[in-house]
Amino acid sequence: MRRSAVPEHPFSTFSQADVLKSIIETSRDLLLGQVAKRRIVLQNEASFQLHFAYILKTVGELMQFSPDDSFFIKLETPYLSSDALNKSGSSFSDPAIREC
């Protein structure tokens, strides 16, 4: 009986949702661990976002197993809906939002 040179890894059987959940949970744990041990110091919300995005990007890219897999991060991307935006209470009738 011939065995494969590379065994199948458990992640290769995960659904996209399971992989994404694993990426987020691992990244969160890494960020909180680095903050707790003072590896990084978060001075404001922007530094938190940048550090978390960097960790998410790194972990997300490491969790790509197939040539078809992709992972990317978009920061400060507006959420477009047909209703009012919850954060600002504005709507698409605002000219500034329609231009985004």
TIVEXMAR-819532 format. One record per atom (N, C-alpha, C, O): x, y, z; residue number from 1; atom name. Coordinates in Angstrom, 1 decimal. Example, Ala and Ser with C-alpha at 12.3 -4.5 7.8 and 13.67 -1.06 7.14 Angstrom:
2
{atom {13.2, -5.7, 7.8}, 1, 'N'};
{atom {12.3, -4.5, 7.8}, 1, 'CA'};
{atom {13.2, -3.3, 7.8}, 1, 'C'};
{atom {14.2, -3.3, 8.5}, 1, 'O'};
{atom {12.8, -2.2, 7.1}, 2, 'N'};
{atom {13.7, -1.1, 7.1}, 2, 'CA'};
{atom {12.9, 0.0, 7.9}, 2, 'C'};
{atom {13.4, 1.1, 8.0}, 2, 'O'};
// end
This chain:
100
{atom {0.8, -1.2, 0.0}, 1, 'N'};
{atom {0.0, 0.0, 0.0}, 1, 'CA'};
{atom {0.9, 1.2, 0.0}, 1, 'C'};
{atom {1.8, 1.4, 0.8}, 1, 'O'};
{atom {0.7, 2.1, -1.0}, 2, 'N'};
{atom {1.5, 3.3, -1.1}, 2, 'CA'};
{atom {0.8, 4.5, -0.4}, 2, 'C'};
{atom {-0.4, 4.7, -0.5}, 2, 'O'};
{atom {1.6, 5.2, 0.4}, 3, 'N'};
{atom {1.1, 6.4, 1.1}, 3, 'CA'};
{atom {1.5, 7.7, 0.4}, 3, 'C'};
{atom {2.6, 7.8, -0.2}, 3, 'O'};
{atom {0.7, 8.7, 0.6}, 4, 'N'};
{atom {1.0, 10.0, 0.0}, 4, 'CA'};
{atom {2.1, 10.6, 0.7}, 4, 'C'};
{atom {2.3, 10.5, 2.0}, 4, 'O'};
{atom {3.0, 11.3, 0.0}, 5, 'N'};
{atom {4.2, 12.0, 0.6}, 5, 'CA'};
{atom {3.7, 13.1, 1.6}, 5, 'C'};
{atom {4.4, 13.3, 2.6}, 5, 'O'};
{atom {2.6, 13.8, 1.3}, 6, 'N'};
{atom {2.2, 14.9, 2.1}, 6, 'CA'};
{atom {0.8, 14.5, 2.6}, 6, 'C'};
{atom {-0.2, 14.3, 1.8}, 6, 'O'};
{atom {0.6, 14.4, 3.9}, 7, 'N'};
{atom {-0.7, 14.0, 4.5}, 7, 'CA'};
{atom {-1.7, 15.2, 4.3}, 7, 'C'};
{atom {-1.3, 16.3, 4.3}, 7, 'O'};
{atom {-2.9, 14.8, 4.3}, 8, 'N'};
{atom {-4.0, 15.8, 4.2}, 8, 'CA'};
{atom {-4.1, 16.6, 5.5}, 8, 'C'};
{atom {-4.2, 15.9, 6.5}, 8, 'O'};
{atom {-4.1, 17.9, 5.5}, 9, 'N'};
{atom {-4.2, 18.7, 6.7}, 9, 'CA'};
{atom {-5.7, 18.9, 7.0}, 9, 'C'};
{atom {-6.5, 19.1, 6.1}, 9, 'O'};
{atom {-6.1, 19.0, 8.3}, 10, 'N'};
{atom {-7.5, 19.2, 8.6}, 10, 'CA'};
{atom {-8.0, 20.5, 8.0}, 10, 'C'};
{atom {-9.2, 20.5, 7.7}, 10, 'O'};
{atom {-7.2, 21.5, 7.9}, 11, 'N'};
{atom {-7.8, 22.8, 7.3}, 11, 'CA'};
{atom {-8.2, 22.6, 5.9}, 11, 'C'};
{atom {-9.1, 23.4, 5.5}, 11, 'O'};
{atom {-7.7, 21.7, 5.2}, 12, 'N'};
{atom {-8.1, 21.5, 3.8}, 12, 'CA'};
{atom {-9.5, 21.0, 3.6}, 12, 'C'};
{atom {-10.1, 21.1, 2.5}, 12, 'O'};
{atom {-10.1, 20.6, 4.7}, 13, 'N'};
{atom {-11.5, 20.1, 4.7}, 13, 'CA'};
{atom {-12.5, 21.2, 5.2}, 13, 'C'};
{atom {-13.7, 20.9, 5.2}, 13, 'O'};
{atom {-12.0, 22.3, 5.7}, 14, 'N'};
{atom {-12.8, 23.3, 6.3}, 14, 'CA'};
{atom {-13.6, 24.0, 5.2}, 14, 'C'};
{atom {-13.2, 24.2, 4.1}, 14, 'O'};
{atom {-14.8, 24.5, 5.6}, 15, 'N'};
{atom {-15.6, 25.3, 4.7}, 15, 'CA'};
{atom {-15.0, 26.7, 4.7}, 15, 'C'};
{atom {-14.2, 27.0, 5.6}, 15, 'O'};
{atom {-15.4, 27.6, 3.8}, 16, 'N'};
{atom {-14.9, 29.0, 3.8}, 16, 'CA'};
{atom {-15.2, 29.7, 5.1}, 16, 'C'};
{atom {-14.4, 30.4, 5.6}, 16, 'O'};
{atom {-16.4, 29.4, 5.6}, 17, 'N'};
{atom {-16.8, 30.1, 6.8}, 17, 'CA'};
{atom {-16.0, 29.6, 8.0}, 17, 'C'};
{atom {-15.6, 30.5, 8.8}, 17, 'O'};
{atom {-15.6, 28.3, 8.0}, 18, 'N'};
{atom {-14.8, 27.8, 9.1}, 18, 'CA'};
{atom {-13.4, 28.4, 9.0}, 18, 'C'};
{atom {-12.8, 28.7, 10.0}, 18, 'O'};
{atom {-12.8, 28.5, 7.8}, 19, 'N'};
{atom {-11.5, 29.1, 7.6}, 19, 'CA'};
{atom {-11.5, 30.5, 8.1}, 19, 'C'};
{atom {-10.6, 31.0, 8.8}, 19, 'O'};
{atom {-12.5, 31.3, 7.6}, 20, 'N'};
{atom {-12.6, 32.7, 8.0}, 20, 'CA'};
{atom {-12.7, 32.9, 9.5}, 20, 'C'};
{atom {-12.1, 33.7, 10.1}, 20, 'O'};
{atom {-13.5, 32.0, 10.1}, 21, 'N'};
{atom {-13.7, 32.1, 11.6}, 21, 'CA'};
{atom {-12.4, 31.8, 12.3}, 21, 'C'};
{atom {-12.0, 32.5, 13.3}, 21, 'O'};
{atom {-11.6, 30.8, 11.8}, 22, 'N'};
{atom {-10.3, 30.5, 12.3}, 22, 'CA'};
{atom {-9.3, 31.6, 12.2}, 22, 'C'};
{atom {-8.5, 31.9, 13.1}, 22, 'O'};
{atom {-9.3, 32.3, 11.0}, 23, 'N'};
{atom {-8.5, 33.4, 10.8}, 23, 'CA'};
{atom {-8.7, 34.5, 11.8}, 23, 'C'};
{atom {-7.8, 35.1, 12.4}, 23, 'O'};
{atom {-10.0, 34.9, 11.9}, 24, 'N'};
{atom {-10.4, 36.0, 12.8}, 24, 'CA'};
{atom {-10.1, 35.6, 14.3}, 24, 'C'};
{atom {-9.5, 36.5, 15.0}, 24, 'O'};
{atom {-10.4, 34.4, 14.7}, 25, 'N'};
{atom {-10.1, 34.0, 16.1}, 25, 'CA'};
{atom {-8.6, 34.0, 16.4}, 25, 'C'};
{atom {-8.2, 34.4, 17.5}, 25, 'O'};
{atom {-7.8, 33.4, 15.5}, 26, 'N'};
{atom {-6.4, 33.3, 15.7}, 26, 'CA'};
{atom {-5.8, 34.8, 15.7}, 26, 'C'};
{atom {-4.9, 35.0, 16.5}, 26, 'O'};
{atom {-6.2, 35.6, 14.8}, 27, 'N'};
{atom {-5.7, 37.0, 14.7}, 27, 'CA'};
{atom {-6.1, 37.7, 16.0}, 27, 'C'};
{atom {-5.2, 38.5, 16.5}, 27, 'O'};
{atom {-7.3, 37.6, 16.5}, 28, 'N'};
{atom {-7.7, 38.2, 17.7}, 28, 'CA'};
{atom {-6.8, 37.8, 18.9}, 28, 'C'};
{atom {-6.3, 38.6, 19.7}, 28, 'O'};
{atom {-6.6, 36.5, 19.0}, 29, 'N'};
{atom {-5.8, 36.0, 20.1}, 29, 'CA'};
{atom {-4.4, 36.5, 20.0}, 29, 'C'};
{atom {-3.8, 36.8, 21.0}, 29, 'O'};
{atom {-3.8, 36.5, 18.8}, 30, 'N'};
{atom {-2.5, 37.1, 18.6}, 30, 'CA'};
{atom {-2.4, 38.5, 19.0}, 30, 'C'};
{atom {-1.4, 38.9, 19.7}, 30, 'O'};
{atom {-3.3, 39.3, 18.6}, 31, 'N'};
{atom {-3.3, 40.7, 18.9}, 31, 'CA'};
{atom {-3.4, 41.0, 20.4}, 31, 'C'};
{atom {-2.6, 41.7, 21.0}, 31, 'O'};
{atom {-4.4, 40.3, 21.0}, 32, 'N'};
{atom {-4.5, 40.5, 22.5}, 32, 'CA'};
{atom {-3.3, 40.0, 23.3}, 32, 'C'};
{atom {-2.9, 40.6, 24.3}, 32, 'O'};
{atom {-2.7, 38.9, 22.8}, 33, 'N'};
{atom {-1.5, 38.4, 23.4}, 33, 'CA'};
{atom {-0.3, 39.4, 23.3}, 33, 'C'};
{atom {0.4, 39.6, 24.2}, 33, 'O'};
{atom {-0.2, 40.0, 22.1}, 34, 'N'};
{atom {0.9, 41.0, 21.9}, 34, 'CA'};
{atom {0.6, 42.2, 22.8}, 34, 'C'};
{atom {1.6, 42.8, 23.3}, 34, 'O'};
{atom {-0.6, 42.6, 22.9}, 35, 'N'};
{atom {-0.9, 43.8, 23.7}, 35, 'CA'};
{atom {-0.7, 43.5, 25.2}, 35, 'C'};
{atom {-0.1, 44.3, 25.9}, 35, 'O'};
{atom {-1.1, 42.3, 25.6}, 36, 'N'};
{atom {-0.9, 41.9, 27.0}, 36, 'CA'};
{atom {0.5, 41.8, 27.4}, 36, 'C'};
{atom {0.9, 42.1, 28.6}, 36, 'O'};
{atom {1.4, 41.3, 26.5}, 37, 'N'};
{atom {2.8, 41.2, 26.8}, 37, 'CA'};
{atom {3.6, 42.4, 26.4}, 37, 'C'};
{atom {4.8, 42.4, 26.4}, 37, 'O'};
{atom {2.9, 43.5, 26.0}, 38, 'N'};
{atom {3.5, 44.8, 25.6}, 38, 'CA'};
{atom {4.4, 44.7, 24.4}, 38, 'C'};
{atom {5.4, 45.4, 24.2}, 38, 'O'};
{atom {4.2, 43.7, 23.5}, 39, 'N'};
{atom {4.9, 43.6, 22.3}, 39, 'CA'};
{atom {4.5, 44.8, 21.4}, 39, 'C'};
{atom {5.4, 45.3, 20.7}, 39, 'O'};
{atom {3.2, 45.2, 21.4}, 40, 'N'};
{atom {2.7, 46.3, 20.7}, 40, 'CA'};
{atom {2.0, 47.2, 21.7}, 40, 'C'};
{atom {1.4, 46.7, 22.7}, 40, 'O'};
{atom {2.0, 48.5, 21.5}, 41, 'N'};
{atom {1.2, 49.4, 22.4}, 41, 'CA'};
{atom {0.2, 50.1, 21.5}, 41, 'C'};
{atom {0.6, 50.8, 20.5}, 41, 'O'};
{atom {-1.0, 50.0, 21.8}, 42, 'N'};
{atom {-2.1, 50.7, 21.1}, 42, 'CA'};
{atom {-2.4, 52.0, 21.7}, 42, 'C'};
{atom {-2.7, 52.1, 22.8}, 42, 'O'};
{atom {-2.2, 53.1, 20.9}, 43, 'N'};
{atom {-2.3, 54.4, 21.3}, 43, 'CA'};
{atom {-3.7, 55.0, 21.0}, 43, 'C'};
{atom {-4.2, 55.9, 21.7}, 43, 'O'};
{atom {-4.4, 54.5, 20.0}, 44, 'N'};
{atom {-5.7, 55.0, 19.6}, 44, 'CA'};
{atom {-6.4, 53.9, 18.7}, 44, 'C'};
{atom {-5.8, 52.8, 18.5}, 44, 'O'};
{atom {-7.5, 54.3, 18.3}, 45, 'N'};
{atom {-8.3, 53.3, 17.4}, 45, 'CA'};
{atom {-7.6, 53.0, 16.1}, 45, 'C'};
{atom {-7.6, 51.9, 15.6}, 45, 'O'};
{atom {-7.0, 54.0, 15.6}, 46, 'N'};
{atom {-6.3, 53.8, 14.3}, 46, 'CA'};
{atom {-5.1, 52.8, 14.4}, 46, 'C'};
{atom {-4.9, 51.9, 13.6}, 46, 'O'};
{atom {-4.3, 52.9, 15.5}, 47, 'N'};
{atom {-3.2, 52.0, 15.7}, 47, 'CA'};
{atom {-3.8, 50.6, 15.9}, 47, 'C'};
{atom {-3.2, 49.6, 15.5}, 47, 'O'};
{atom {-4.9, 50.5, 16.7}, 48, 'N'};
{atom {-5.6, 49.2, 16.8}, 48, 'CA'};
{atom {-6.0, 48.6, 15.5}, 48, 'C'};
{atom {-5.7, 47.4, 15.2}, 48, 'O'};
{atom {-6.6, 49.4, 14.7}, 49, 'N'};
{atom {-7.1, 48.9, 13.4}, 49, 'CA'};
{atom {-5.9, 48.4, 12.5}, 49, 'C'};
{atom {-6.0, 47.4, 11.9}, 49, 'O'};
{atom {-4.8, 49.2, 12.5}, 50, 'N'};
{atom {-3.7, 48.9, 11.6}, 50, 'CA'};
{atom {-3.0, 47.6, 12.1}, 50, 'C'};
{atom {-2.6, 46.8, 11.3}, 50, 'O'};
{atom {-2.8, 47.5, 13.4}, 51, 'N'};
{atom {-2.2, 46.3, 13.9}, 51, 'CA'};
{atom {-3.0, 45.0, 13.7}, 51, 'C'};
{atom {-2.5, 44.0, 13.3}, 51, 'O'};
{atom {-4.3, 45.2, 13.9}, 52, 'N'};
{atom {-5.2, 44.0, 13.7}, 52, 'CA'};
{atom {-5.3, 43.7, 12.3}, 52, 'C'};
{atom {-5.3, 42.5, 11.9}, 52, 'O'};
{atom {-5.4, 44.7, 11.4}, 53, 'N'};
{atom {-5.4, 44.4, 9.9}, 53, 'CA'};
{atom {-4.1, 43.7, 9.5}, 53, 'C'};
{atom {-4.2, 42.8, 8.7}, 53, 'O'};
{atom {-3.0, 44.1, 10.0}, 54, 'N'};
{atom {-1.7, 43.5, 9.6}, 54, 'CA'};
{atom {-1.7, 42.0, 10.1}, 54, 'C'};
{atom {-1.3, 41.1, 9.3}, 54, 'O'};
{atom {-2.2, 41.8, 11.3}, 55, 'N'};
{atom {-2.2, 40.4, 11.8}, 55, 'CA'};
{atom {-3.2, 39.6, 10.9}, 55, 'C'};
{atom {-2.9, 38.4, 10.5}, 55, 'O'};
{atom {-4.4, 40.1, 10.7}, 56, 'N'};
{atom {-5.4, 39.4, 9.9}, 56, 'CA'};
{atom {-4.9, 39.1, 8.5}, 56, 'C'};
{atom {-5.1, 38.0, 8.0}, 56, 'O'};
{atom {-4.2, 40.1, 7.9}, 57, 'N'};
{atom {-3.6, 39.9, 6.5}, 57, 'CA'};
{atom {-2.6, 38.7, 6.5}, 57, 'C'};
{atom {-2.6, 37.9, 5.7}, 57, 'O'};
{atom {-1.7, 38.8, 7.5}, 58, 'N'};
{atom {-0.7, 37.7, 7.6}, 58, 'CA'};
{atom {-1.3, 36.4, 7.8}, 58, 'C'};
{atom {-0.9, 35.4, 7.1}, 58, 'O'};
{atom {-2.2, 36.2, 8.8}, 59, 'N'};
{atom {-2.8, 34.9, 9.1}, 59, 'CA'};
{atom {-3.7, 34.5, 7.9}, 59, 'C'};
{atom {-3.6, 33.3, 7.6}, 59, 'O'};
{atom {-4.4, 35.4, 7.3}, 60, 'N'};
{atom {-5.3, 35.1, 6.2}, 60, 'CA'};
{atom {-4.5, 34.5, 5.0}, 60, 'C'};
{atom {-4.9, 33.6, 4.4}, 60, 'O'};
{atom {-3.3, 35.2, 4.8}, 61, 'N'};
{atom {-2.5, 34.7, 3.7}, 61, 'CA'};
{atom {-1.9, 33.3, 4.0}, 61, 'C'};
{atom {-1.7, 32.5, 3.1}, 61, 'O'};
{atom {-1.5, 33.1, 5.2}, 62, 'N'};
{atom {-1.0, 31.8, 5.6}, 62, 'CA'};
{atom {-2.0, 30.7, 5.6}, 62, 'C'};
{atom {-1.7, 29.5, 5.5}, 62, 'O'};
{atom {-3.3, 31.0, 5.6}, 63, 'N'};
{atom {-4.3, 30.0, 5.6}, 63, 'CA'};
{atom {-4.8, 29.8, 4.2}, 63, 'C'};
{atom {-5.9, 29.1, 4.0}, 63, 'O'};
{atom {-4.1, 30.3, 3.2}, 64, 'N'};
{atom {-4.5, 30.0, 1.8}, 64, 'CA'};
{atom {-3.8, 28.7, 1.4}, 64, 'C'};
{atom {-2.6, 28.6, 1.5}, 64, 'O'};
{atom {-4.6, 27.7, 1.0}, 65, 'N'};
{atom {-4.0, 26.4, 0.7}, 65, 'CA'};
{atom {-4.1, 26.0, -0.7}, 65, 'C'};
{atom {-3.4, 25.2, -1.2}, 65, 'O'};
{atom {-5.1, 26.6, -1.4}, 66, 'N'};
{atom {-5.3, 26.3, -2.8}, 66, 'CA'};
{atom {-4.9, 27.4, -3.7}, 66, 'C'};
{atom {-4.9, 28.6, -3.2}, 66, 'O'};
{atom {-4.4, 27.2, -4.9}, 67, 'N'};
{atom {-4.1, 28.3, -5.8}, 67, 'CA'};
{atom {-5.3, 29.3, -6.0}, 67, 'C'};
{atom {-5.2, 30.4, -6.4}, 67, 'O'};
{atom {-6.5, 28.7, -5.8}, 68, 'N'};
{atom {-7.7, 29.5, -6.0}, 68, 'CA'};
{atom {-8.1, 30.3, -4.8}, 68, 'C'};
{atom {-9.0, 31.2, -4.8}, 68, 'O'};
{atom {-7.5, 30.1, -3.6}, 69, 'N'};
{atom {-7.8, 30.8, -2.4}, 69, 'CA'};
{atom {-7.3, 32.2, -2.5}, 69, 'C'};
{atom {-6.2, 32.5, -3.1}, 69, 'O'};
{atom {-8.0, 33.2, -1.9}, 70, 'N'};
{atom {-7.6, 34.6, -1.8}, 70, 'CA'};
{atom {-8.1, 35.2, -0.5}, 70, 'C'};
{atom {-9.1, 34.8, 0.1}, 70, 'O'};
{atom {-7.3, 36.1, 0.0}, 71, 'N'};
{atom {-7.7, 36.8, 1.2}, 71, 'CA'};
{atom {-7.1, 38.3, 1.1}, 71, 'C'};
{atom {-6.0, 38.5, 0.8}, 71, 'O'};
{atom {-8.0, 39.2, 1.4}, 72, 'N'};
{atom {-7.5, 40.6, 1.4}, 72, 'CA'};
{atom {-8.3, 41.4, 2.4}, 72, 'C'};
{atom {-9.4, 41.0, 2.8}, 72, 'O'};
{atom {-7.7, 42.5, 2.8}, 73, 'N'};
{atom {-8.3, 43.4, 3.8}, 73, 'CA'};
{atom {-8.6, 44.7, 3.2}, 73, 'C'};
{atom {-7.8, 45.3, 2.4}, 73, 'O'};
{atom {-9.8, 45.3, 3.5}, 74, 'N'};
{atom {-10.1, 46.7, 3.1}, 74, 'CA'};
{atom {-10.4, 47.4, 4.4}, 74, 'C'};
{atom {-11.3, 47.1, 5.1}, 74, 'O'};
{atom {-9.7, 48.5, 4.6}, 75, 'N'};
{atom {-9.9, 49.4, 5.7}, 75, 'CA'};
{atom {-10.8, 50.6, 5.3}, 75, 'C'};
{atom {-10.6, 51.1, 4.2}, 75, 'O'};
{atom {-11.6, 51.0, 6.2}, 76, 'N'};
{atom {-12.4, 52.2, 6.0}, 76, 'CA'};
{atom {-13.2, 52.2, 4.7}, 76, 'C'};
{atom {-13.3, 53.2, 4.0}, 76, 'O'};
{atom {-13.7, 51.0, 4.4}, 77, 'N'};
{atom {-14.6, 50.9, 3.2}, 77, 'CA'};
{atom {-16.0, 51.2, 3.5}, 77, 'C'};
{atom {-16.5, 50.6, 4.4}, 77, 'O'};
{atom {-16.7, 52.1, 2.8}, 78, 'N'};
{atom {-18.0, 52.4, 3.2}, 78, 'CA'};
{atom {-19.0, 51.3, 2.9}, 78, 'C'};
{atom {-18.8, 50.6, 1.9}, 78, 'O'};
{atom {-19.9, 51.1, 3.8}, 79, 'N'};
{atom {-20.9, 50.0, 3.6}, 79, 'CA'};
{atom {-22.1, 50.7, 2.8}, 79, 'C'};
{atom {-22.7, 51.6, 3.3}, 79, 'O'};
{atom {-22.4, 50.2, 1.6}, 80, 'N'};
{atom {-23.4, 50.8, 0.8}, 80, 'CA'};
{atom {-24.7, 50.0, 0.9}, 80, 'C'};
{atom {-24.7, 48.8, 0.6}, 80, 'O'};
{atom {-25.8, 50.7, 1.3}, 81, 'N'};
{atom {-27.1, 50.0, 1.3}, 81, 'CA'};
{atom {-28.1, 51.0, 0.8}, 81, 'C'};
{atom {-27.8, 52.1, 0.6}, 81, 'O'};
{atom {-29.3, 50.5, 0.6}, 82, 'N'};
{atom {-30.4, 51.3, 0.1}, 82, 'CA'};
{atom {-31.0, 52.1, 1.3}, 82, 'C'};
{atom {-31.8, 53.1, 1.0}, 82, 'O'};
{atom {-30.7, 51.8, 2.5}, 83, 'N'};
{atom {-31.3, 52.4, 3.7}, 83, 'CA'};
{atom {-30.3, 53.4, 4.2}, 83, 'C'};
{atom {-29.2, 53.6, 3.7}, 83, 'O'};
{atom {-30.7, 54.1, 5.3}, 84, 'N'};
{atom {-29.8, 55.1, 6.0}, 84, 'CA'};
{atom {-28.6, 54.3, 6.5}, 84, 'C'};
{atom {-28.7, 53.1, 6.9}, 84, 'O'};
{atom {-27.5, 55.0, 6.6}, 85, 'N'};
{atom {-26.3, 54.4, 7.2}, 85, 'CA'};
{atom {-26.4, 54.5, 8.7}, 85, 'C'};
{atom {-26.6, 55.6, 9.2}, 85, 'O'};
{atom {-26.2, 53.4, 9.4}, 86, 'N'};
{atom {-26.3, 53.4, 10.9}, 86, 'CA'};
{atom {-25.3, 54.4, 11.6}, 86, 'C'};
{atom {-25.7, 55.1, 12.5}, 86, 'O'};
{atom {-24.1, 54.4, 11.1}, 87, 'N'};
{atom {-23.1, 55.1, 11.8}, 87, 'CA'};
{atom {-23.3, 56.6, 11.8}, 87, 'C'};
{atom {-23.2, 57.3, 12.8}, 87, 'O'};
{atom {-23.7, 57.2, 10.6}, 88, 'N'};
{atom {-23.9, 58.6, 10.5}, 88, 'CA'};
{atom {-25.3, 59.1, 10.4}, 88, 'C'};
{atom {-25.6, 60.3, 10.6}, 88, 'O'};
{atom {-26.2, 58.1, 10.2}, 89, 'N'};
{atom {-27.6, 58.5, 10.0}, 89, 'CA'};
{atom {-27.9, 59.2, 8.7}, 89, 'C'};
{atom {-29.0, 59.6, 8.4}, 89, 'O'};
{atom {-26.9, 59.2, 7.8}, 90, 'N'};
{atom {-27.1, 59.8, 6.5}, 90, 'CA'};
{atom {-27.7, 58.8, 5.5}, 90, 'C'};
{atom {-27.8, 57.6, 5.8}, 90, 'O'};
{atom {-28.1, 59.2, 4.4}, 91, 'N'};
{atom {-28.7, 58.3, 3.4}, 91, 'CA'};
{atom {-28.1, 58.6, 2.1}, 91, 'C'};
{atom {-27.3, 59.5, 1.9}, 91, 'O'};
{atom {-28.5, 57.8, 1.0}, 92, 'N'};
{atom {-28.0, 58.0, -0.3}, 92, 'CA'};
{atom {-28.4, 59.3, -1.0}, 92, 'C'};
{atom {-28.0, 59.6, -2.1}, 92, 'O'};
{atom {-29.3, 60.0, -0.3}, 93, 'N'};
{atom {-29.7, 61.3, -0.9}, 93, 'CA'};
{atom {-28.7, 62.3, -0.7}, 93, 'C'};
{atom {-28.7, 63.4, -1.4}, 93, 'O'};
{atom {-27.7, 62.0, 0.2}, 94, 'N'};
{atom {-26.6, 62.9, 0.4}, 94, 'CA'};
{atom {-25.6, 62.8, -0.9}, 94, 'C'};
{atom {-25.2, 61.7, -1.2}, 94, 'O'};
{atom {-25.3, 64.0, -1.5}, 95, 'N'};
{atom {-24.5, 63.9, -2.7}, 95, 'CA'};
{atom {-23.1, 63.3, -2.4}, 95, 'C'};
{atom {-22.5, 62.6, -3.3}, 95, 'O'};
{atom {-22.5, 63.6, -1.3}, 96, 'N'};
{atom {-21.2, 63.1, -0.9}, 96, 'CA'};
{atom {-21.2, 61.6, -0.9}, 96, 'C'};
{atom {-20.2, 61.0, -1.3}, 96, 'O'};
{atom {-22.2, 61.0, -0.4}, 97, 'N'};
{atom {-22.3, 59.5, -0.4}, 97, 'CA'};
{atom {-22.5, 58.9, -1.7}, 97, 'C'};
{atom {-21.9, 57.8, -2.0}, 97, 'O'};
{atom {-23.3, 59.5, -2.6}, 98, 'N'};
{atom {-23.5, 59.0, -3.9}, 98, 'CA'};
{atom {-22.2, 59.0, -4.7}, 98, 'C'};
{atom {-22.1, 58.1, -5.6}, 98, 'O'};
{atom {-21.3, 59.9, -4.4}, 99, 'N'};
{atom {-20.1, 60.0, -5.2}, 99, 'CA'};
{atom {-19.0, 58.9, -4.8}, 99, 'C'};
{atom {-18.1, 58.7, -5.5}, 99, 'O'};
{atom {-19.2, 58.3, -3.7}, 100, 'N'};
{atom {-18.2, 57.3, -3.2}, 100, 'CA'};
{atom {-18.2, 56.1, -4.0}, 100, 'C'};
{atom {-17.4, 55.1, -3.8}, 100, 'O'};
// end
